[in-house]
Amino acid sequence: MIRLAIVEDEEQYIQQLEEYLARYQRENGRRMDIRVFRDGDELLEQYEGQFDILLMDIQMRFVDGMTAAEQIRQRDQEVVIMFITNMTQYAIRGYQVDALDYLVKPVEYFAFSRKLDRAISRAGSRNRHYISIRVDGGLRKLDVSHILYIESQGHDLCYLTTEGEYFSRGTIREAEEQMKHHDFYRCNKGCLVNMARVEAVEDGCCLLEGERIPISRARRKEFMEELADYMSRTLT
């Protein structure tokens, strides 16, 4: 299912886009989860990386679409952004937020459907899984495959990724629940390891890109069983 947000403050265009999306779903056998936001600030307040595609007007009353897109990109590098506008002079700024395309008002269905095909193709080609964590100043969307491990540090969790470290309030139990469907396993009391990133196990530690994470004696047998199970599922 494609998760799509309409960010538009003019009711006539909201209704038109909803009608176009309903027609597109009928004609293409697609299912979409569609949300409507009537200003950029409304989207930003509720954004947690939950959408695949944003159809965003540029001219809005409180927070314009370009400003909203710039802030979204700080949290989410993957969501597909398409602008709806009659202000084509913003095209250069659109490249700065990696906008896929523009829909020029008044929007015609044929052009809309062709550009939506392209947006869905880009969204579907990612085939990745993401989580959102709360960090200082807001939210951060993380690609699960880029996380090496999650470690408890006092009242915080450290998410070590290929891009760097991110800290979020929480417990290792909460992280374990969040990651239970992503092949993460606790190798000791305070650390969850991404099984896809384990390169070797030696001297009581698992190795992940140069990092040595101790495997507790109490968890060693179960950890090795989980690792063997993961490898048998992914290497066959």
N, C-alpha and C positions, 0 to 999 in steps of 0.2 A: 504493500500500500504506500502510495506517495503522500507525504505530509506537506501540505502547502498552505502558505499564509498570504492573504490579500491585505496589503497595507495601503489604504485609500480613504480619503476623507469626503469624497463626493458620492452621495448615495446612488446616483444614476450609474456611475461607473462600477460601484460595488455590485449592483444588480446585474449589469451587463457581464461582468467577469464571472459571476456565479452562474449565469445562464450559459456562457461559453464553456465553462468547466463541466457543467452538467451534460451539455451536448457532447463534449469531447469524451467524457466517460462512456456515454452510450455508444458512440461511434467506434471507440477503440477498446471497449471492454476493460477499461481501467477502473480501479477503485482509489478514491482520494479522500483523505481526511483534511477538510478545509476549515481554516479559522480566518476570521476577519478582524483586523485592527484598524481603527479609524484615525490613528496618528502614530508617528514614529516613536513618541515617548511611551505610548501604550505597549507597543511591541517590545521596546527595550526593557520595560518594567517586568515583562513576563517571559523574556527570551531565556531559554535554557538549552539551546542547541537542539530543539525538538523538531525542526523543520528541514525538509529536503530542498524546498524551493520557496523563494520569497518573490511575490509580484508586488513591487513597491512603487507607489507614486513618488515623484520628487517634490512637488509643491504641496506641503501640508502646513497646518496652522502653527503647531507648537515645535515639533522637531521634524525637519524636512527629511525626505527619503535618503538623500546623499549623506547627511550627517548621521542618520540612523545606521546606514550601511557601513560607514567608517567605524562606528562603535561595534557593530556586529562582527566585523572582520577581526577586531581585536580578540574576540571570544571564540570565533568559529571561522576557520579557514576553508571549510568544505561546502557550506550551504550555497546553493545556486541562486544568484540574485539577478532578477530581470526588472528593469525600470519601466514604469508606465509614465509617459510624459509628452508634452508638446514643446519641451525645451531641449531640443537636440544639441544645443551648445554645451550641455553637460557631459557629452560623450567622453571627452578627455578625462574628466574627473572619474568617470565610470571605470576606466581602465585601472585607476588607482585602487579600487575596491574589487577588482576582478569581476565586474558585472559581465554576465554572459551576453546580454542583448538588451535592446530597447523595443518597447511597443509604443508607437506614436499615436496619440489621441487624434481623432476618433479611431478606436481599435476595430479592425475588421476581423471577422472570424477566421478566414483562411490564413492570414498572416499569423494570427494568434495561435492557431493549431499547429502550424509548421514550427514556430519558435518554441512552443511548449514541447513538441516532440524532441527538439534539441536539448531542452532543459532536463527532461526526464531521462534522456540518454546519458547526459553527464551525471546526473544524480545517481542513476543505476549503475554506472560504470565503476563507482567507487567501491562498492561491495565491501564496505568496512563497517566496523562497529565502534560506536563512540559512547563515552560517558561524560557527564557534566559534574564538575566539582565546584564547591564554593571556595573562592580565594579572596584575599584582601581586595576590595574594590569591586567585587562582582562574581562572575562565573567564568569558568574555563572549560572548554570542550576538548577532550583528549581522545585521540585515536587509540583504542585499546591495544592494537598491535605495536604501538610505539612505547608502551609502558613496560619497563624491565621488572620492576617490583614496587610494592607499596609497603612502607615501613612505619610502624608506630613510633612516634617520638614525643613522649609526654602526652599532652592532650591533642596533639596534631598528628596528621598523617602526611608522610612525605611520599609523593608520587615521583619516582625517578624515571624519566623518559629519555628517549634519544634526543630530545630538544632541550632537556634541562630538568631541574627540580621544580615541583609545585607543591605548596603546602596548603592543607585544608584541615579544618577542625573535624575531628571524628575519632572513632575507635576502630581497631583492627577487625572487630566483629562486624561492624557496620560495613567496612570495606569488603570483608569476606562475603557478606550477603549480596552486596552490589555486584561482585565479580564472579558469583558462583556459576554463571553460564558462560564464562569467558576463559575457562581453563587456567585459572589462577589457583594455586594451592599454598597453604601455609607450611613453610618449611621449619619454622620455629615459632616461639610464642608471639613474636611481634612483627613477622614479615611474611607477606604474600608474594609469591614468585609467579611470573608469567611463564608457563611451561614451554611456550613457543620460543622463548628466549634462552632457555637452558642449553648451554653448549656442551657441558660435561659435568660429571660428578666425581670429585676426587678429594681424598683426605677429609671426608666429612663435610664437604662444602659443595654447593652448586656454583658453577661459573656462568656468568652472564656478561658478555662483552668486557672482560677484564675484572669485573666485580666478583668477589668471593663471598657468598652468603652461607653462613653456617647452617647445617641441618641438625636440629636437636636430636639427641638419641631417642627420645620418646616418639618422635615423628618420622624417624628415618625409614622404617619399614613401609609405612603408609605412603610416604613421599615417593619412594622408589616404585611402588606399585602404581601410583597415580601417573608418574612419569612414563612408565612402561605402557600403561593404557593409552596415554595421550599419543605416544609415538606409534603404537599399533593402529590407532584410528587415523592418523594424519599421514603416515608413510606408506599406506597400502593403496 
